[in-house]
């Protein structure tokens, strides 16, 4: 017979097949020798008590031949010469997964990406980190793979109603991701591994007859009588197509401005804004695992914190154990920070966004900007952060306790942020609605998590690209823009996703809708 059981094991035992087999036998009240093998289905950590445990969900084979679970492998066939084509703006997760889904349906995807391929992007990221020069079309946000490629590759999502999460994870595995992402409760690929996976996806798309065009920033959408006809790019190229999946990401402000100038309906959207908080990883490990040393079997600890302060949510965002803070700016004179981790998460620091919900009342001073009011509010804070840093993407920073007490830090702790830090009073950088709530939340978090509120933690401004400040509306059934036939807003930039997996699922969903129309 085949049984499914959950077992609770110490970290060392969870890494030992014999111990797992013994625990499964005990859970089933059978002799261990009757178990012919098992498949690990899910793995999570329970650190609520004084001792951390792994919770394993396993499929156990009892007195019958064992066989390893096979993952579904999708077959992508070469397209016929007369295959219908669909334009895709953006090669992030929404765009790439939309393209792969179109291939399955026998439709030719034509991806138009403003940035460079993943390998070429690295040179621009190096220039940004070391010399303070940002390429507006190739940076941590723009380029092949999108913002997630060099911003950690976390695959955790709560959006299980938006699509098949396991399908998305299996596709990542098919293109080279470690199979452990299919079992871990908080799957993570790592910035060092994602570029190879993204490259494999692109090669598959091209091999089957799709197209991928880099260095092509769209600057006009050709619409005639309310119908998509094609797009023009800054290089002068024109791509013909009656179907456009617009998956340009949450930072493509020029796209929002272009749509607004073309009188295509947009909506201002609430988002969240704050800082990156960095602690020594050992401190987070000690607090979460209740021990002096983590040991070799437990991964670097993470955390998730939320608090209501003066009627607003303050919450951790994109937590990166063993990670690095990076400059995620897309334009000169504007400072944005984000975090990422390599696959091993073996850096000495832990960082997380700590942000405050931004509401319509906050961006009311920019009401003259119409539906782009939230975007301009966001931009003003980023400009203030850049100026406070002193240029070249040096970031304004402050020790956590000094921030709460309104005191400029006499010195700053070691930090992973390569361009450097400048000690300032962040209350002069962040809006009052943000800094007052952050101060209250940090003290509250210190009571929830031992050691969190400390002078050893540094705050780095500003974490402002948590989600898009603009929503591009679409119909619930057709997923088309209500004004433009054939225009499909998609992913984070359109306001319908929040992370790699949810963006990928939204890309698949839009592609499936288009396929049903074209193939029927």
N, C-alpha and C positions, 0 to 999 in steps of 0.2 A: 504494500500500500504506500501511498504518498501522503504525507502530512505536512501541514504548515504550522510552525510553532514560533513563539518569541522567547528568547532567553536573555538573561541579564548576567553579564560577565565582567570581571575585572579587566582592565585594559590589556594586560599581558595574556590573559586567557583568550580574549577576543581575537588575538593574533595567532593562536595555536589551534590547528585543525583538530587535534585529539581532544582538547578541552571543549571545543564547540560540539563535537560529536557526543562527548560525555554529558554535556548540559542538555542536548536535545534528547538523549536517551532518558535522562532523569525526568524531563518535562513530559515525555510520552509514557513513562513507567515501563520501559522495555530494556532488555540487555543492549549494551552499546554494540556488541558484535552483530546484532541484527540490522544495524544501519549500514547500508551499502554505499552511501554518499549523501551529499547535501548541496543545495544551491543557496547562496546568500542572496536574499532578495532586497533587504533594507538594513541600513545601519545608522544608528543615531547615538548620541551621548546624553546620559542622564547625570548631571552634576549638581543636583539639588541637595544631596546629602553631603556629609563630610568626606565621602569617598566617591570618585567619579566612576561610572560604569558605562559599558557599551550595551545598548539594546539591539539585538540582532533578530531579524525576522528571517527564518530559513525554511526552505522546502526540503523535507527529509524523506529519503527513500528507504523503506523498511522491507527487507526480504524480497527485493526485486532488483533487477539490473538498474544501475544508476546511469543517468544521462544528463549531460550539462544542458542547461536551458540555452537554446539558440535565439539570438536576437534577430528580429526581422531586418532583412537587407533589401533596400529598395533598388530596383533596376531602372536605370535611366537609359532609354533607347535614343539612338540618333534620330534627329528630326527629318522628316521628308522635306524636299525642296519647297513644297507649297504650304508648309505649316504656317498658320496664322501667327502674328507677332504681337507682343505686348511690351510697351516701354516701361522701364522701372527706373525711377530717379532715386539713386542712393544704393550703395553696396554694403549697408549695415545688415544686421540680422533680419530685419523685416524684408529688405530687398533681396537678400540672398535666398532666404527660405521661400519667398514668393517665386523666385526664379526656378528653384528646384521643383516646387509644386507644379509650376507651369510645364516644366519638362515632362513630368509624369503624365500630364494630360495631352502631350503632343503639341504644345504651344511653344513658340520661340520667344525666349526672354531676351530683351535688349537692355542691358544695364548701363545707365549713364551716371558716372561717378565724378564728382568735382575734384576729388583728391587723387592720390597716387596708390599704387599697389602696396601691400604690406611691407615689402622689403624696402622700397624707396621711402616710405613714411619714416623709417627709423632715422634717416639722416636729418629730416626736419625736426624730429623730436629731440635729437641730440643738440641741434642748433638752439632750440628753444630752451633746453635745460642749461646749456653751457654758455651761450652768448646772448641770451635774451632776445632772440629774433624769432618771431612767429610768422609762419606761412599761413595766411588766411584760408587756404584751400587744403593744407596738409598739416595736421596737428593731432592732438589726442582725440579730437572729436570727428575730424573729417578724414576720409580716406577709406581704402578697402577694409571691410570688417566693421566700420563704424566706431562709435565711442567705446564699445566694449572690448575691442581687440587689444588695446594697450591700457585698458582700465580694469584689469582684473579677471574678467571672464566668469563672474559669479552667475550661477544658473538657478539660484533659488527663486521661486515665485509662489505667490498665493493665488495666482490667476488660473485655478484649475477648471473654471467654468468657461474659459475662453478658447480652450482647445485641448489637444492631447499632449500633456507634458512629456510623457514617456516617449512618444513619437519623436518629439524634438530632441530629447536626450539621445535616443537611438541613432538619429541622423548624425549628431555630433560624433558619436562613437564610430559610426560607419566611416566617417571622414578622418578618423585618427585620434579622437579623444580617448582617454583612459576609461575602461569599462566601469571603474568605481563611481563615475558620475551617475550611473544608473542605479546605484544602491545607497549612496550617501544622502542623508536628510538635507544637507546643505551643499549640493554639488558645486564644484569649482574646478575650472580647467587651468587657469594660470596664464598670465600675460606672456610668458615665455613659450607656451605651447599653442596658443590660439592662432598665431600667424600661419603655422604649417597647416592647420585645419582649414582656415579660410582660403589659403592657396589651393588646397585640394578641392574645395567646393568650386572655386572659380575654374579650375582646370576641367572639372566634370561638366560644367555649364558650357564651356567652349567646345569640349570634345563632342558634345551632343548636338552642336549646331547653334547654340546661343551666342550672344555677343556681350563683351564687357569693354566699355570705353572709359578710360581714365582721363583725368585733366580736362573734364568737360563740365563746366559749371553752367547750369541752366539759368538763363536770364530773361526768358520769355516763354510763356505757354501760348501756343497758337490755338485760339478758340474761334470757331465760326458758327454763328447761329446756335450758340449754346452747346456745341459739340467739340470735343477734343479733335485736333487735327495734327498736332505735332509740337515739338519744343525746339527752341533755338538756344545755343550755348554761347558763352562769352568768346569762344574761339571762332565763331562764325558758322559752326556746323548746324545742320538742321536734321532732326530725326522725325520721320513721319510715323504717325500712329494714332489710332482712334481710342486707344486705351492706355492710360498712364497711371501706374501705381506710384504715388508720391510718398516716398519713404526717406525723407531727407534729414531726419534726426531733430532732436530738441534744440540744437544750437544754430540751425540754419536761418539766421535772422534775415539775410538777404532774400531768402525764399518767401518769408512772411511779408517782407516789404514789397516784393514783386507782386505777390498775390493781392495785397491791399491796393497797390497802384493800378492793378488790372480790375479792381472792383469785384474781386472774388471774395465771397463772404468768409469772414474769420470771426473768432470770438476770443476775447481776453479770458485767460484761465488762471485760477489760483495755483500757486506752486509752493515751494518752501525754500528758505534761505538761511544761511548761518555760517558755520566755520568747520574746518577739519580739526579734530582733536587727536593728538598723538600722545600715547603713553609708552613706557617701556613694556615690551611684550611680557617680560617676566612678572610685572605687576599684575597684568590682566590674567595671566595663567594662575598666579597665586590666589587672586580674588575669586576666580571662577571654579578652580579645581580644589581649593581649600588645602593647598600643599605648598611647601617651599619650592620644590622643583617639579616640573611637569612630567619628566621622564620620557622615554623613547616611544612609548606606545600611544600617548595622547597627542593629538594635533595641537598647534598653537590655539589658545582659547579665543573665542569671539564673545560678543555681547550684543544684546538688543535692549534698548532703553527707551521709555516713553513716559512723559509727564504732562499733565495739564497745568499750565501756568497762566493765570489771568485770562482764562477762557480760550486759550490757544494751545494746540498740540506742539510739544517740543519732543523730537524723536531722533534716534540714531539712524543713519542712512549709509548704505554701502560700506559696511564695516570690513576692514582689511587686516586680518591677523598676519603678523610677520610681513607687513607691507611697507609701502613707500608713498609719500605724498608727492604729487606731480602737478606741474602747471598745465591746466587744461584750457587755457585761453585760446580764443579763435581770432582775436583781433589785437593790434597794437594798442597799448594804453588801457587795457582792461584786464583785470587779474581774476582768474578763476582757478581754484585748486580742486583736485580729485585724488582718489587713492587707488592703488593697485597692489596686487601680490603676485609673486611667482608661484609656480605650482607647488613647490615645497613650503612656501610661506615661512621661509627661514631667515628673514631679516629681524633685527633686534627690536623693532618698534611695531606697535599696533595702532592703526588710525581708523577713524570713523568720521563721517559727516555728522554734525549735530545741528539740526535745522529747526526753524520755527515756521509754522504754517502762515503763508501770506494770503491775505484776503483782499477783496475788491476795494475796501476802504483805504488800504495802504497805497494802492497805485492811483487813487483818485486825483492826486496832483498832476498826473499825466493824462487826464481825461481828454485833453486836446489831441492826443495821439490816437484816439478812437479805440479800435479793437487791438491795437498794439500797446496799450497803456502799460500792461504788466511787463512786457518785454523791455520797455524803456525804463521802468522802475528798476528792473533787474540790472540793466546796463549801467545805470547811475551808481549803484552800489559797487559794481566791478571797477568802474573808473576811480571811485574813491579809494578802493583797496590798492589799486595800482599806484596812485599818487602817494598814498601813505607808505608804501613799500620803498619808494624812492627811485623806481625805474628798473628796467631789465628783468622784470617779473620777480624781483625780490619781494617777499611777502610780508605784510604787517603781521606781527605776532605778539603774544602775551602769555605768561604763565596763567594757568587756570585760576589759581587763588588770587593772583593780582587782578585779573579781570573782574572777578566777583567783588573785590574790594575797591575797585576803581583806581588802581595804582599801576603806573608804568613799571614794567619789570626791569630791574637793574641789570639782569643777565637773563639769557634764555638757555634752556637745556639743549643738549644735542638733538638734532632733528634730521629726518630723512630727506627733507626738501632741498634739492640740489641747488637751485638758484640762490638760496640764502634767505635769512629772516632779518627783519628790522623791528626792534622793540618799540611798540607804540601803545597808546590807549585805544583799544578796539572800540570803545564806546563812541569814539569820534569818527569811526569808519562805518559801523553798522547802524542802521536805523534804530531809533529808540524802541520801537515795537519788537525788534529782534533782540537787542542786547539786554534789555531788562528781563525778558523771559528766559534767555539763555542763563543769565546769572542765577535766577531762581531755580532753574532746572538742575544746574550743576551741583548745587548744595543738596537738592533732593536726591540726585543720583548717588551722591556720596553716602547717603543713608541706606540706599538700596544695595549698593555694591561697595564692599570694603576696599578702601584705598583709591577709589575712583577720583574723588575730590582731593587733589594734591597739587603741590607746586611743581612736581616733576612732570606734570602734563602741560603741553603747550597747545595753544589755540592758533590756528593759521587761517587767515581770511583770504578769499571768501569762497565758501561752498554755495554756489548759486545755480548750478545747472542740474538740479535734482529731477526736474521734469520740464516739459515745455510750458512756457508762459502764454501759449496760444493754442487754441483748438481750431482745427479745420473741420467744419461740420460735414457729416455724411448721413445718408438715409439709412435707417435701420435694416431694411430688407436688401436693397441693392448695393449698399456700401459706397454708392456714388455720391459725389458732392451734389447738394440740392440744386445748384445752378448750372452745373457743367456735366453733361453726359460724357462718360468715359474717363472722368477724373476720379481717382480712388485715393483719398487721404488714408495714410496707413502708418502704423507704428508710433514711436514715441513723439516724433515731431508733429504729428497730427493730433496728439493727445489721447491715443488709444492703447498705450502700452507704457510699461515702466520697468525696463530691464531687458536683458537679452532674450530670455525665453518667452516672455509675453509679447515682445516685438516679433519674434520669429513666428509665434502662433498667429499673430494678427496678419503677418505677411502671407502665411498659408491660407488663412481664412479669405482674404481678399482675392488671392489667386484662384481659389476654388470657386468663388462666385463668378469670376471672369471666365474661367474654364467652362463652367456650366452654360454660360451664355454663348461662348464661341463654338463649343463642340456639340451642343444639342442639335 
